[in-house]
Amino acid sequence: MKLENPWKQNPWFESVAVAQERARKHLPQPVYGALVAGSERGQSSADNQAAFAELGLAPHVVGQLPERSQATTVFGHTIGSPVIISPTGVQAVHPDGEVAVARAAAARGTIMSLSNFASKSVEEVTATGATTFFQMYWTGDRDTMIQRMTRAHAAGAQGLIATLDWSFSMGRDWGSPEIPERVDLKAMIRLAPKVATKGRWLWQFGQQFRETGKLPDLTAPNLAPPGGEAPTFFGAYYEWMTTPPPSWEDVGWMRETWAQISGTPFVLKGVCRVDDALRAVDAGVAGISISNHGGNNLDGTPAAIRMVRPIAEAVGEQIDVVMDGGVRRGSDVVKALALGAKAVLIGRAYLWGLAANGQAGVENVLDVLSGGVDSALRGLALSSTAELRPEHLLIPDGFDRALGVPEQAAAGR
Ligand SMILES: Cc1cc2nc3c(=O)[nH]c(=O)nc-3n(C[C@H](O)[C@H](O)[C@H](O)COP(=O)(O)O)c2cc1C
């Protein structure tokens, strides 16, 4: 048997932190800044990661098991590792964008979620063969939403994620990166000092330009009207901002409409409160993602991981509960599962990988995470992620944040 150097398994980076550092060096500052994101003072974004570090593990020294399984069935799909690609509407990270991410998801047998603000079309992404869930915000009128759902279904999307948590909080204490309305010559000249030093990034997009005549696309092709042109990112954002916020009746309508169009799962992303989770069950969703949008939304929302146990205890028997926010290593995945999540979604982690090395970089990130899950299972002497329970963790007092527990809400009135 040939002896392989185990550190060579992930030849580009051995942790998500290293991938992030590669991305920072590689990307022009405004593009990197858009990935770091966060809102206001950055409290929720920081807590998403810090909270994972408050949780400990208690490993066994003997009795570990030689074979360990990470397979899980979530939203009707069996995936080899409980890590799903979260939708991110990010542009200009890599010329292959979401297509590269989808190829990596397909190669590693997980679910790809595609943002309606993505730079690649749902048709291009499903053509990779990845199991694709299409994500929609509540934007446009009902007829427009039906048209977008119909298109996603026709393209082969196998689930719909409705992200309804966005509250249009603008402004960051560290300043927001400039994103041009269009990457035309004027914008190129203005941004030149920030991109001029990023040789490989420029070269990658230069190659795209030579092959296709196209500069990085800051448009949202999935929001194009039938036969019409894709709106710019800002045009799409304006439509979203000016759409009246949805009611629970609207959520029910969206779920029902998607069921009629596609018959595949409907997932509500952005749930933070027990009462909202219960209402989501009433609205007939297949699952929820407990999330504060990676800390990019209403700052001061607790870390997603702090909200997992109370919500999973309330609705985890009835629907699939997943979480996202702050997952950077396999042990984070294990902690989320032990607290009651069926799987996790990752955002920035795969974006760092994409920036650092395209499809292979995303695969590398997925491998780093599944390798970490496997190590944690081994240390905990478990044969499967399905066995994970809160008692496998060291949980400090007061760790959980149970928001909107109905009795508490009533008592507080
Ligand atoms: C740059 C960026 C863009 C995002 N765009 C979207 C989006 O278009 N739709 C959506 O549902 N969530 C979006 N999210 C949120 C992610 O899906 C996910 O909730 C979050 O990134 C999880 O936190 P993590 O980045 O710490 O893993 C975005 C997140 C980031 C960082």
The ligand as a Gaussian input file, in Angstrom:
#p B3LYP/6-31G(d) Opt

LIG

0 1
 C      -21.599000      38.115000       0.553000
 C      -22.854000      37.426000       0.960000
 C      -23.971000      37.423000       0.124000
 C      -25.144000      36.773000       0.520000
 N      -26.230000      36.740000      -0.322000
 C      -27.332000      36.041000       0.040000
 C      -28.438000      35.891000      -0.859000
 O      -28.420000      36.379000      -1.968000
 N      -29.494000      35.173000      -0.417000
 C      -29.554000      34.594000       0.814000
 O      -30.528000      33.936000       1.161000
 N      -28.522000      34.706000       1.668000
 C      -27.421000      35.410000       1.303000
 N      -26.355000      35.490000       2.159000
 C      -26.421000      34.805000       3.444000
 C      -25.915000      33.368000       3.321000
 O      -26.798000      32.555000       2.602000
 C      -25.770000      32.744000       4.709000
 O      -26.953000      32.953000       5.433000
 C      -24.581000      33.303000       5.477000
 O      -23.508000      33.614000       4.631000
 C      -24.139000      32.289000       6.521000
 O      -23.097000      32.774000       7.280000
 P      -21.542000      32.417000       6.992000
 O      -21.153000      33.286000       5.832000
 O      -20.879000      32.790000       8.251000
 O      -21.496000      30.951000       6.647000
 C      -25.185000      36.142000       1.772000
 C      -24.049000      36.125000       2.586000
 C      -22.886000      36.745000       2.192000
 C      -21.672000      36.704000       3.080000

